[in-house]
Amino acid sequence: MRFKLFPVIALLLFGCSAPQKMRSSTSGNAVPTAISALKFLDEYEIPFGLKYSNTWVGGLSGIDYDRKNNRYYIICDERSATSPSRFYTAAIRIKGNKIDTVQFTGVHTMRMQNGKAFPSLKEGAQEAADPESIRFNPKTNRLVWSSEGDRAERNGRVNIKDPWIWEMDLNGHYLDSFALPRNMHVQTIEKGPRVNGVFEGLGFADNYKTLFVSVEEPLYEDGPRADVEYAGAPVRIIKYDVSTKKPLAEYAYLLDAVAHQPVPDNGFRVNGISEILAINNNRLLVIERSFSIGNAHCTIKIYRADLRDATDVTAMSGLNKNKTYRPISKKLLLNLDSLNRYIDNIEGITIGPRLPDGNFSLLLIADNNFSKEEKTQVFLFEIIP
């Protein structure tokens, strides 16, 4: 989802402690599967208007780390307005506990099934992509990415476009797609997913055998959106079998209330999931992003979510009223409102390389929406075991 964001804050935060566990990646390096706290280390700002290989660097909406090759994949959420829908590769050099440089090393056009680049909304709304998240699978050497779809009047007609999760090669060519659950089809009536509130987050788990996909806001049939005085709006997290590309289950995650009253009172406000990151087979880091017009900042929270006891709600509807299911449990790790630093529109998260003390790094990336009033930031944290 894109909207204008303003200053927030970041420094040092503690959560509840847990013994550190590790799992092996394909490169043989262990990565953390349990996180008790995050410690802020550094911020790096990518200049506004930066051009790379004749593209405008901005709208960076997802990031993932290829540990074996020390390479980052970063997706751009531009709908082919200035350049075709694309993703970048980058080298992020961490020196000590600081980000020394962020250097873009490649850009790749993402392509439709017919091999052509995606058109812009003006050129072809029915085919245009709305990229949001990207994950690298070292088992297959492929990338998975999500698009939110569309439900809006475009060029004089209402455009209905389903969201998707696609697999592509490292050059952006389409390879395969994940099956879309029946309740995730965009419709002309108020049923199914809300516009600009669908597949925002992706996370591989179980040694890349499963993929979690987060929906940003509640389906229409699951009740109203989060609001200032409404906590507990249910959003769905889908679990997929990577080999069959079919959904295995859906789980309900209950959002916090919108953090701040908008100005005016009836102004735009939102809270939803902007990204997820799997840390083991049943636990995710979940980013909740809240914004209210007229406020000087947005509120970013990172939760540790546990799916072990959650109910499969695939066959259920009306989750806001149905009290027979168990939602995903969640524990707050980091609330950026409690810190003292400007933080913009956080949409990407990944575990990075080890730091000098042996602990792993965590990186966040902010989407500047191609606006001079916002910043493209990369934040570096230490994962405390």
HELIX and SHEET records of a PDB file:
HELIX    1   1 LEU A  121  GLY A  124  1                                   4    
HELIX    2   2 ARG A  182  MET A  184  5                                   3    
HELIX    3   3 TYR A  220  ASP A  222  5                                   3    
HELIX    4   4 LEU A  336  SER A  338  5                                   3    
SHEET    1   A 5 LEU A  12  PHE A  14  0                                        
SHEET    2   A 5 ALA A  37  ILE A  46 -1                                        
SHEET    3   A 5 THR A 376  ILE A 384 -1                                        
SHEET    4   A 5 PHE A 360  ALA A 366 -1                                        
SHEET    5   A 5 ILE A 346  ARG A 354 -1                                        
SHEET    1   B 2 MET A  22  SER A  24  0                                        
SHEET    2   B 2 ALA A  30  PRO A  32 -1                                        
SHEET    1   C 2 LYS A  51  TYR A  52  0                                        
SHEET    2   C 2 THR A  55  TRP A  56 -1                                        
SHEET    1   D 4 LEU A  60  ASP A  66  0                                        
SHEET    2   D 4 ARG A  71  CYS A  76 -1                                        
SHEET    3   D 4 ARG A  86  LYS A  95 -1                                        
SHEET    4   D 4 LYS A  98  THR A 109 -1                                        
SHEET    1   E 4 PRO A 131  ASN A 137  0                                        
SHEET    2   E 4 ARG A 142  SER A 147 -1                                        
SHEET    3   E 4 TRP A 164  MET A 168 -1                                        
SHEET    4   E 4 TYR A 174  SER A 177 -1                                        
SHEET    1   F 2 ASP A 150  ARG A 154  0                                        
SHEET    2   F 2 ARG A 157  LYS A 161 -1                                        
SHEET    1   G 4 PHE A 199  ALA A 205  0                                        
SHEET    2   G 4 THR A 210  VAL A 215 -1                                        
SHEET    3   G 4 PRO A 234  ASP A 241 -1                                        
SHEET    4   G 4 LYS A 246  LEU A 254 -1                                        
SHEET    1   H 4 ARG A 269  ALA A 278  0                                        
SHEET    2   H 4 ARG A 283  SER A 292 -1                                        
SHEET    3   H 4 THR A 299  ASP A 306 -1                                        
SHEET    4   H 4 SER A 329  ASN A 335 -1                                        
END                                                                             
